[in-house]
């Protein structure tokens, strides 16, 4: 059983989420509903939930300010938000779970399932990443959170040479020869890294352009990377790749 607290200043949003949880997630027991960050701090201290559903935009004390008041975060967090597409990218970058309002029942069930498997326990670095990306959109962050079956890996973006598709997973290849299998699709990883020097050169490959040693001509051709690996380039991506390399 998951014990949860809903934190949102909009009564309608709270009622809607309660209704969805009761209908689709019977494993979640709602301990309390809080309409402010101050009330939530008291409820968390008194009732020690295993999960909180946290709205970010609240008056007087927003979701992040509330989290900063806590001495420890020993519960899972599912953010609920009406944020735009840029902010959604920030969530993906930090590998934190979020539900976009109005909440979709399938997405809610998937998020709760992760909590059941202890797959979305937030760590301070993730929250720091998310907050930094949301409040300083023009400042680049040098690390990314990579979710795996075992947990989270916080890695330097510049240490990534390439990423390859493995069905619904993505294999990361690093400068130190290390490999990590991420529980994210290559498309999701591409979206997370599109502000950086990464390019999808094939439906199965995403590369760090700074780590390209050589392009070899062919139908689509292929790349020789700094680790000696050869990566095929699709014909449809060839022209864009060559433009990027020339610049």
PyMOL commands that set and color helices and strands:
alter all, ss='L'
color gray80, all
select helices_A, chain A and resi 11-24+37-47+63-68+85-94+105-116+124-135+157-159+186-193+209-211+235-246
alter helices_A, ss='H'
color red, helices_A
select strands_A, chain A and resi 2-7+28-34+51-55+76-81+98-100+143-147+152-156+160-166+169-174+179-182+198-202+205-208+212-216+222-225+230-232
alter strands_A, ss='S'
color yellow, strands_A
deselect
rebuild
show_as cartoon
